């Protein structure tokens, strides 16, 4: 899955992967009563097709922020329901693989998922599906010895954390600047330069949390957007400089 794909394209890819998985399963059913030599490659083909389908659905959750899909509540809710449907097929799928691989004397390492597999889909389900249904699905995974990492651990939004700290930094230093302005209304030239720089940084910190987008251009030497634009406005403001 790539960021260049739209959400519609990504979902179309997932649908095609699902068709390939179903086709591979049908092919295996046709040779299920044949010799082991014919069944092994058909079983491997089905296992690989199913893995690609599951991974494709998993990757779309991870890419959804990049693709802008999470901005739509309807898309997020709908895709969480799709994730739930995909996850619900996994217990039977893996139980069937275990049975068939054991019959053919093939190693289980070929198909067993990792301890953090499908965590993105599980987190989507936790976020948008009723808790009672989530608990039922999680119990089914545990009973079938499948990973439940995404059910247990929420994703960490480092970007949001950074924005919060920027806002806190901005508020604290603006309070400090107001206090200094009351205590020392006539700063020296050096002090004024320091206060001016800190005030610009504080304004940028608060601006990082404001909704919308700001872009400025200053002649031919500066073009800024977002929090840096607010820093530039305050720092290069002629009224403050004089």
C-alpha positions in Angstrom: 0.0 0.0 0.0 1.4 3.4 -0.9 0.5 7.0 0.2 0.0 7.8 -3.5 -3.1 5.7 -3.6 -6.5 7.3 -2.7 -8.7 5.6 -0.2 -11.0 4.4 -2.9 -8.1 2.8 -4.8 -6.8 1.2 -1.6 -10.1 -0.4 -0.9 -10.3 -1.6 -4.5 -6.9 -3.3 -4.0 -8.2 -5.0 -0.8 -11.3 -6.2 -2.6 -9.1 -7.7 -5.4 -6.9 -9.4 -2.8 -10.0 -10.9 -1.2 -11.1 -12.4 -4.6 -7.7 -13.9 -5.0 -7.9 -15.5 -1.6 -11.4 -17.0 -2.3 -10.2 -18.2 -5.7 -7.2 -19.9 -4.0 -9.4 -21.5 -1.4 -11.7 -22.9 -4.2 -8.6 -24.3 -5.9 -7.5 -26.0 -2.7 -11.0 -27.5 -2.2 -10.8 -29.1 -5.7 -7.6 -31.0 -4.8 -8.4 -31.6 -1.2 -9.0 -35.4 -1.8 -6.0 -35.7 -4.1 -2.4 -36.7 -3.2 -0.3 -34.8 -0.7 1.9 -33.6 -3.6 -1.0 -31.7 -5.2 -2.5 -30.5 -1.9 0.7 -28.9 -0.5 1.2 -26.3 -3.3 -2.5 -25.5 -3.3 -2.6 -25.0 0.4 0.5 -22.8 0.3 -1.1 -20.7 -2.4 -4.2 -20.2 -0.3 -2.2 -19.4 2.8 -0.2 -16.8 0.9 -3.3 -15.2 -0.7 -5.0 -15.0 2.6 -1.9 -13.4 4.2 -1.8 -10.8 1.5 -5.4 -10.0 1.9 -5.1 -9.6 5.7 -1.9 -7.5 5.4 -3.5 -5.3 2.8 -6.5 -4.5 5.0 -4.1 -4.0 8.0 -1.9 -1.6 6.0 -4.8 0.6 5.0 -5.5 1.4 8.6 -1.8 2.4 9.0 -1.9 4.5 5.9 -5.4 6.1 6.5 -3.9 9.2 8.2 -1.6 9.8 5.3 -4.4 9.3 2.8 -6.6 11.7 4.8 -9.3 9.1 5.4 -9.4 9.5 9.2 -10.8 13.0 8.7 -14.1 11.4 7.7 -16.0 10.0 10.6 -18.2 8.0 8.3 -15.2 6.4 6.6 -13.6 5.5 9.9 -16.8 4.0 11.3 -17.4 2.0 8.1 -13.8 0.8 7.8 -13.8 -0.2 11.5 -16.9 -2.4 10.7 -15.0 -3.9 7.7 -12.0 -4.6 10.0 -14.3 -6.4 12.4 -15.6 -8.5 9.5 -12.0 -9.4 8.4 -10.9 -10.2 12.0 -13.9 -12.4 12.5 -12.8 -14.7 9.6 -9.3 -15.2 11.1 -10.0 -17.8 13.9 -11.6 -20.3 11.4 -9.0 -19.5 8.9 -6.1 -20.3 11.2 -7.7 -23.3 12.8 -8.2 -24.7 9.3 -4.6 -24.0 8.4 -3.4 -25.7 11.5 -5.4 -28.8 10.8 -4.4 -29.0 7.1 -0.7 -28.2 7.7 -0.6 -30.9 10.5 -2.2 -33.5 8.2 0.4 -32.8 5.5 3.3 -32.7 8.0 4.2 -29.1 7.2 5.7 -26.7 9.8 3.4 -24.2 11.5 6.0 -21.4 11.3 4.9 -20.8 7.7 1.6 -19.3 8.6 1.4 -18.5 12.3 1.0 -14.7 12.8 3.5 -12.6 14.9 2.6 -11.4 18.4 1.7 -7.9 17.0 0.0 -9.0 13.8 -3.3 -7.2 12.9 -2.8 -4.6 15.7 -4.0 -1.7 13.5 -7.3 -3.4 12.6 -7.8 -4.4 16.2 -7.3 -0.8 17.4 -9.8 0.5 14.8 -12.3 -2.0 16.1 -11.6 -0.9 19.7 -12.1 2.8 18.7 -15.3 2.5 16.8 -17.2 -0.7 17.7 -19.2 -1.4 20.8 -17.2 -2.7 23.7 -19.4 -5.8 24.1 -18.7 -6.9 20.5 -15.0 -6.1 20.9 -14.7 -8.2 24.0 -16.4 -11.1 22.3 -14.0 -10.8 19.3 -11.0 -10.6 21.6 -12.0 -13.7 23.6 -12.4 -15.6 20.3 -8.8 -14.6 19.4 -7.5 -15.7 22.7 -9.3 -19.0 22.6 -7.8 -19.6 19.2 -4.2 -18.6 20.3 -4.2 -15.5 18.0 -2.4 -12.2 18.8 -4.5 -9.6 20.7 -1.8 -6.9 20.9 -4.0 -4.3 19.3 -6.9 -5.0 21.6 -4.6 -4.4 24.6 -2.5 -1.4 23.6 -3.7 1.9 22.1 -1.6 3.6 19.5 0.5 6.5 20.7 0.0 9.8 18.9 3.4 11.4 19.2 2.5 14.3 16.9 -0.4 15.3 19.2 1.9 15.0 22.3 4.4 17.3 20.7 1.7 19.8 19.9 0.4 19.8 23.4 3.9 20.4 24.8 4.4 23.2 22.3 1.1 24.8 23.5 2.1 24.4 27.1 5.5 26.0 26.3 3.8 28.9 24.6 1.4 29.6 27.5 4.0 29.4 30.2 6.4 31.7 28.4 3.7 34.2 27.6 2.8 34.3 31.3 6.5 34.8 32.1 6.7 37.6 29.5 3.7 39.4 30.9 5.1 39.1 34.4 8.5 40.5 33.2 6.7 43.4 31.4 5.1 44.4 34.6 8.2 44.1 36.7 10.6 45.6 34.2 8.8 48.0 31.7 12.1 49.5 30.4 14.4 46.6 29.4 17.8 47.2 27.9 18.4 46.6 24.2 19.8 43.2 24.8 17.0 42.2 27.1 14.4 43.5 24.6 16.0 41.3 21.9 15.8 38.2 24.2 12.2 38.9 25.2 11.2 39.5 21.6 12.7 36.2 20.5 11.1 34.3 23.4 7.7 35.9 22.7 8.0 34.9 19.0 8.7 31.3 20.0 5.8 31.3 22.6 3.4 32.6 19.9 4.5 29.8 17.6 3.9 27.2 20.3 0.3 28.4 20.9 -0.2 28.7 17.1 0.6 25.1 16.6 -2.6 24.1 18.4 -4.9 26.6 16.5 -7.1 25.1 13.8 -6.7 26.1 10.1 -3.5 26.9 8.2 -1.6 30.2 7.9 0.9 31.0 5.2 2.9 34.2 4.8 5.4 35.5 2.3 8.0 38.3 3.0 9.5 39.7 -0.1 11.7 37.2 -1.7 13.6 35.8 1.3 11.0 34.1 3.5 8.0 31.9 3.0 6.5 30.3 6.1 3.4 28.3 7.1 1.8 27.0 10.3 3.5 27.7 13.6 6.6 29.1 11.9 4.4 31.7 10.1 3.2 32.9 13.5 6.8 33.0 14.7 7.8 35.1 11.7 4.9 37.5 12.1 5.8 38.2 15.7 9.6 38.3 15.2 9.6 40.5 12.1 6.7 42.8 13.2 7.9 46.4 12.6 5.8 47.7 15.5 7.5 45.4 18.0 11.0 46.1 16.5 10.5 49.8 17.1 
